[in-house]
Amino acid sequence: MQKRFPLFGPMLYSSRMTDARDTGLTLNPKYDDNGLITAVVTDAAGGDLLMVAHMNAQALALTIETGLAHFWSRSRQSLWKKGETSGHMLEVRDIRIDCDQDAVWVKAVPAGPTCHTGARSCFFRRVGPDGLTPVDAAADPVADAAN
């Protein structure tokens, strides 16, 4: 009997397949075709999700060097320091990279609202069967139920 998906057999994928990027201690980001990696930003104190953005090599280097979050704006095609115009900088406390080094997790202390709309987090709306509803971060029943 012929396998339906022969390309997904054990010869091409194994949970044991790793390389130095996956397990080593050398920073070697795997940028996408546009030279970007995903950056997830959470509040260093409470762990709340604040924003998701992208970094190129220069943004990551500046973030590491300065301790302030820098990103690559896909819409403007330019480097930007978070809070550069608003003053709502993100002071970086910790940066972690995922197992295959194509995404970073930035734990930061926000100097004000993180979202360009003025919301504390860019994730201020909940998706439900009736559409979008606002999320009150101070009284979020979903977050309260999880704790």
N, C-alpha and C positions, 0 to 999 in steps of 0.2 A: 504494500500500500504506500502510495506516494504522500509525503507530508504536504499539507496545504501551504504552509509558509516556510519553505526551506531556508530562507535567509535569516530566520529568527532562531535557528537551531543552536545547539550548545557550542558549535565551532565559532560563531561570530559574537555571541554574547554569553558571558558568564558573570555571575555575581562576584566571582573572585578576580575578574579582570580589573586591574588597577595599574596606574603608572605613578611616577614621582609626583605629578601634579595632584593626583587624588589623595595621596597619603603623606607626602613629604612636607617639609617646613620651609620651602622656598616659595616666595610670592611669585607666581607666574600666571597672572590673569588670562583667562581664555575669552578674549573680546570677540564679539560677533562680527559679521561681515562689514558692519558700519563702524567698527572700532569701539564698541560700547559693551559695558556690563550693566546689569540691573543693580540698583542700589535701593535697599529697603531701609527706611529710617524709623527707629522707634525712640520713645522717650526713655532716657537712661534711668530715670527715677521710677516711673510707674510701668514701663514696658508697653505703653499704648503705641499703636501704629500711627505714625505721623504722616508719612509720605512715601511714594515710590518714584524714583527718578532713574536717570542713567548717568554713568561716568565713562569718560574716555581715560586714556592713560594719564593725561595731564591733570584732569580733575582728581583722579585718585591720588596722584603724587602730591598735589597741592593740599588735599585733605589730610594726608599723612603728615606732611611737612608743617602745615600751619595750625592744625587742630580745629579748623573751621571747615564745614562741609562745602565742597565745590561739586558742581554737576555739569553735564553737557546738555544744553537745550536742543532738542531735536527740531523744535519749531523755528527757533532763531538761528540754529546752526552755529552756536557760540558757547563758550565757556561761561559759567556764571557762579559766583559765590552766593550761596543762599543768604538772603537778607541784605544783600549789597545795597539795595535802594530803600528797603523798608526798615532796616536795622534789626530785623528778626533773624539774626544769625543762628546757626546750629553749632554749638560748641561740642566737638566730638570727644566722647569719653572712651569709646571702644569701637574697633572695626574688626569684623570677622568676615572670613570668606568661606563660601560653601565648598563641598567636597571636590567638585570639578572646576572650581575657581572661575565660574562664570556669573556669580552674583555676590554682592557684599551686603552685610548687615551692619548698619551704622547706628550705634547707640549714642544719642546726643542729648544735650540740654538746650531746649529751645529758648530763645530770648524774647519770645512773643508767639503770636499765631504762626503756624507753619504754612497754612494754605494761603494762596494769593487772594482768596475770597475773604480772608480775615478769620476763618475758622481755625480752631486749635489744631485740627487734623484735616488732611485732605479727604478723609473718609468720614464725612459728617452726614451721609445719607445711607439709609438701609434699603436694600432691594427686597421687595415682598410681592405677594400675589396681586396686590392692589397698586403696585408701582413703588415710587420712592417715598420714604418718610424720613423726617429729620431725626438725627441721633443726638440726644443730649448726653454728652460724655460724662457729666456729673451724675446723671440718673439714668444710666443705660441698663434696662432690665436684662438684656442678653448678657452683658458683662457681669452684672450682679449675680445672675443665675450660675455663671461659670465659676464664681468664687465661693 
